[in-house]
Amino acid sequence: MTEAERICDRFILLNHGRIAAIGTLAQLLEQAGLTSGGLEEVFLEIV
């Protein structure tokens, strides 16, 4: 996922084919209640 973080500016996180979250990494971190981390940490916190 670090490659995606490097080249993308917006993300859609899917869980069982449904949208779990959408936004920039900063927005996703905020939604997940995290102050730092990456997509993997966000995904694990949101789903």
Rosetta blueprint (number, residue, H / E / L):
1 M L
2 T H
3 E H
4 A H
5 E H
6 R H
7 I H
8 C L
9 D L
10 R L
11 F E
12 I E
13 L E
14 L E
15 N E
16 H L
17 G L
18 R E
19 I E
20 A E
21 A E
22 I E
23 G E
24 T L
25 L H
26 A H
27 Q H
28 L H
29 L H
30 E H
31 Q H
32 A H
33 G L
34 L L
35 T L
36 S L
37 G L
38 G L
39 L H
40 E H
41 E H
42 V H
43 F H
44 L H
45 E H
46 I H
47 V L
